[in-house]
Each structure stands twice: as C-alpha cells, then as structure tokens.
Amino acid sequence: MYTLSKLLNDQELTYLSLTYQGLDKKAIAKKLQFNDNREHSYIEKRIFEKLSVNNWHNAFRRAFNLQLLDRQDFLVIDIQKEASTISTKITEILNSTAIDDKEKELVIFLALLSFQIKIEYSYLFKEKE
C-alpha cells in the first residue's frame, strides 16, 4: 500500500500535472527528457494503476480528491483565455500532418476533457465562496 505522500513519484506527478495542463506527448517528452514513446505508455500505466483508474478523466478527479493536484489553480482560471488556447491547439492538431486521424482524435479529446474539468472545478469552487 502506498502512503499518500508517496503515491506518485516526482516524475509521475509531473507527468500527471503536465497532462492535465493539456500538453501533448511531444512537449511532455521534452520536459521530462524521455528517450522514446514507450516511456509515455509505461508512466501512464503506472499512474492509472496507482490511482486505481482506467482513464485520464478519472485520474484527474482522483488526483484532486487526493490533493495531488492543486485546486487553487481553478480559482483563478480565465475561461476565455483557456477557450482561446484550446481553440488554437485544436486547430494546430487538425492541420497537423505528423499524426494520424486516430491520434488527432485522442489528443483533441484529452484537450477538451482537460478544459471541461477546469470549467467544472472552477464553477464548483466559485459556488462555495
């Protein structure tokens, strides 16, 4: 059994945070200095196992419940800025020729999921103020 403070190691926690922020795998690989794409699937699998989830949506929710991600980020979210950023990102993904349609679909889904969760939590926290 993991203790809460050691549930995720530093690399896993950073990966979770960067994924939540909407960074794509290429940007995450650069920040974490991954050598190949297999490292993504390996670390994602470890994160999902440790959080006892099977997708990013539940991973993010569980991470907030366990206070592995900082809820304060939602109190200062600028929805218009986030919407503009996500719109630009989706346009770039759709125009990309470097990835196939299935991967485009997944990357767009994750970006929209991240945006949705940010809006939900922002709304919830503002309601409690």
Salt bridges, closest charged atoms under 4 A:
GLU12 OE2 - ARG46 NE 2.55
GLU12 OE1 - LYS50 NZ 2.79
ASP36 OD2 - ARG38 NH2 3.00
GLU44 OE2 - LYS25 NZ 3.60
GLU82 OE1 - LYS118 NZ 3.21
GLU120 OE1 - ARG61 NH2 2.49
